Amino acid sequence: MANFVKAADAGEVAPGTGKCVTVNGKEIALFNVGGVFHAIDNTCLHRGGPLGEGELDGTTVTCPWHGWQYNVTTGRNIMDESEGVDRYEVKVEGGAVLIAV
């Protein structure tokens, strides 16, 4: 069974935005897509850019360093779906966003 850990309050991540959070020492990018939260590794595969600081357009985040794009619902790279970052299960309870780590 997954161990869910509080990563943020739901109000801290507005719809259409992302945030970098640390959960159990791991950097995770947390996104709010129309009120549904998604979490992926924060580190871009290209040069290690912070995905949580990238621009979110629908379900696609663009790395702020060199423009690599990822689907935040799957962690898959938009240009090469054979590559991707880890994705984490997310749930919201009592206004807290919890991530399984």
BELTA-V563090 format. One record per residue. N is the residue number from 1. RES is the residue in one small letter. OMEGA is omega in whole degrees, -180 to 180 (* if undefined). Layout:
BEGIN
N:RES:OMEGA
N:RES:OMEGA
END
This chain:
BEGIN
1:m:-178
2:a:176
3:n:-179
4:f:-179
5:v:178
6:k:180
7:a:-176
8:a:168
9:d:-177
10:a:-179
11:g:-179
12:e:-177
13:v:-178
14:a:176
15:p:179
16:g:-180
17:t:177
18:g:-179
19:k:173
20:c:177
21:v:176
22:t:-180
23:v:-178
24:n:178
25:g:-179
26:k:178
27:e:-177
28:i:175
29:a:-178
30:l:-177
31:f:175
32:n:179
33:v:178
34:g:179
35:g:177
36:v:-176
37:f:179
38:h:-179
39:a:177
40:i:174
41:d:-178
42:n:-171
43:t:177
44:c:-179
45:l:-176
46:h:-178
47:r:175
48:g:180
49:g:-178
50:p:-176
51:l:180
52:g:177
53:e:-178
54:g:179
55:e:-180
56:l:177
57:d:-174
58:g:178
59:t:-178
60:t:174
61:v:178
62:t:179
63:c:-177
64:p:-177
65:w:-174
66:h:171
67:g:176
68:w:-176
69:q:-179
70:y:172
71:n:-175
72:v:179
73:t:-177
74:t:-174
75:g:-177
76:r:175
77:n:-177
78:i:-177
79:m:-178
80:d:-174
81:e:175
82:s:178
83:e:176
84:g:177
85:v:180
86:d:178
87:r:-177
88:y:177
89:e:-177
90:v:170
91:k:180
92:v:177
93:e:177
94:g:179
95:g:178
96:a:175
97:v:-178
98:l:-180
99:i:178
100:a:179
101:v:*
END
